[in-house]
Amino acid sequence: MTIGVLIADDHGVVAEGLRRLVETQSDMKVVAVVENGHEAVRRTTENAPDVILMDIEMPVLNGTEATRIIRERHPQTRVVMLSAYSDSVHVYRALQAGAVGYIAKRSVAKEVIDAIRVAHQGGRYLRGKLTEGLIDHVIHKTASDDPLPRLSCRERQVLQMLAEGNSSSNIAKTLSLSPKTVETYRARMMEKLDVDNFASLIRFAIQHGITPLD
């Protein structure tokens, strides 16, 4: 049985390297390569991959939010997160969104292939310090510690795009919304997060990993 793999990564060199790696395996094939989470959601619907290698940090819609949407719409698709971050917070949020594996981008090729196979077989893939850090994080965490769940999935997507410098009209066009609806989302987020200016809203997005500092 051939494992269909979708690769979502906005770095062309990384995506091409992953594509070549997957295609060296006789039991795997790449069904699509995309550059952002929005496209990952769309192509999952079109191509029905068995496993997705999902970069956590992408424009328009980050990997964590894309994973959340995909798992809701296509629960049979398994997601393995790829990230430059190996801290427990990012791992926790990825697994909470529905990812079944988490790999640091510096991992060797064998780990990537192993993770795809484990995910396809219904297992979870976490190794070494990632597992230890996650367990420690869960032990010390309570649900009230994290303000992100106060925002809906759509609100988090709008927030990411605002933090990336997109105008309301740009966001509206990309997400098929009206500019007025985007402004309503913005006002609602500020109320939910108890911030009174746009700069504080963007600072929140950066501090909570919705969008990177750079």
N, C-alpha and C positions, 0 to 999 in steps of 0.2 A: 504493500500500500504506500502510495506516494504522499508525503506530507507537504501540503501547500503552505508556503510562507510569504507573508507580507512584510516588507521592510519599511519602517517609517523613521526617517532621519533627515534633517535639513542640511547636513554636511555631506556634500556630494561624494567626497573621497571615502568617507566612512561607509556611506550607503553602498557604493560600488564595491568596496572591500567585503562587506557583508554578503552582497549578492554573489560575488565570486566564491566566497567560502561555502555558502549554502549549496550552490550549484555543483560543487565538487562531490556532494553526497548523492549516491545513486538512488536513495529513497526520499529525496527532497526536491522541490522545485519552487522557484520564486514566482508568485502569481502577480505581484505588483510592487513597485517602489514609489513611495510618496514623500513629500517634503514637509508636511504639517499634519497636525491632528485632525483638522477638518477633512482633509483628503483621506486620511486613514479611515475615518468613519464611513465616508462615501464608498471607498473602494472595498471595504469589508462587506458592505451590502452587495456590491456588484460581483466580487470575486470569491466570497465565502472562504477565506483562508482558514487553515486549521490552527496555525500559530502566527502571532504577530511579534516581530522584534520591534519594540516601540521605544524611540528616544524619549526621554522624559522632558527635554527642554526644546520645544519647537514653537515657531510663530503661529499666530491665529488661534490655535487651540493646543495647549501643551499635552504631553503624553499622558499625564495622570487623568486629566479631564476626558481625553479621547478614550482612554481605557474604560472609564466609568460609563460612558455612553455606549461603547461597543458591547460591554458585558451585559448591559440592560437589554440591548436590541438583539444581540447575537450571543447568547450564553454558551453556545457550543464552541465559540472561538476562544482560544487560550492566548493570553498576552504575557510576554516576557519583557520586562522593562530593561532598557539599556541606559546607563547614566554615568556621568563623570562624578556624580556625588555618591558617596558610600555611607553617609551619616544615617542614623536611625530614623530621623524625621522623614526624610525622603522615602526610605524603604517602607516605613509604616503607612504613609499616604498612598504609595503605589499599591500595596497589598490591600489596603482598605478600599481602593477604587476597583479592585478585582483582578489585578495582576497575579499570576501564579508563579512568577519568577522575577529575580532582580539580579542583574549582572553589571558590575563596574566595567566601563568601557575599556579599561586597561587589561581586562581578562584575556586569557589566551584563547585561541580559536577552538580548542577542544571543549572549553566550558560553554561556549556559545552553542555548539552542536549538541552537547549533552543536555543543555537547558531546553532546546527545542524538542528533543526526544522525550525528556521527562515531562514536559508540559503536554505534549501530544498524548502521552500515555495516562494523563490525568493526575500527575503528581505536581509537587511544588519544588522549585529550585532556589535554594538559598544556601550559601556556603560560608563557613568560618566566622569571621568577625561580623559579617552582615547579620548572621543569626544571633550571635551574642548581643550585639547592639540593639537589635529589634526586641528581643526578650526583655532587656533592661528598660527599654523605652516603654513598652506596654505595661510593665509592672508599675512604673512610676507615673503613668499617664491616666488622667480621667477625662471623660468626654467634654467636660466644661472647660478644659485647658485650651481647646482648639476652637478658634472663632470661625474657621472656614466653613463648617457645616451650616452656619447661619445663612450663607449665600447659596442660592440655587446654582445648578450647573450652568445655566445660561448667564447668570450674573457673573460667575467666575470667568466665563469666556469673554464677556464684555469688559470686565476688569483687566484681563490680560491684554486685550487689544488696546484699551485706553493707556495702559502702562507702556505699551510698545510705541506709543506716539500717534496712534490712529485717531482721526477726527470722528465725530459722531456720524457724519454722513458716510465716511468710509466704512465704518463698522456696520452701519445700516445696510449698505449695499452688499457687503460680504455675507452678512447673516440673513439677508432678505427681511429686514425689519424697516420700520420708519425711523427717521432721526428722532422724532418725539419719543418713540418707545425706548430708544437707546438712552435718551436723557432721563426717562423715567427709571430705567434700571440704575443709572448712576446715582440718582437721588435716593432711591430705595437702599442701595448698598451703603451709602453714607449714613443713612438712618440706622440700619442694622448694625453697622460697625461702630456707631457713635463717634464718627469723625465729622468735623465741620468745614473741611476745605479739601480741594482736589489734591493738593500736595500730600496731605495725610493719607488720602486714599491710595495714591501711587506708592507711598512709603510702605503701607500695609502690604501691597501686592509684592513688593520686593522682599520684605522681611519674611513673608510666608511662602516664598518660593513659587508664587504664581507666575512671576516673570523674573529673569535674572537681572542683576545689577548692571551687567554689561550688555 
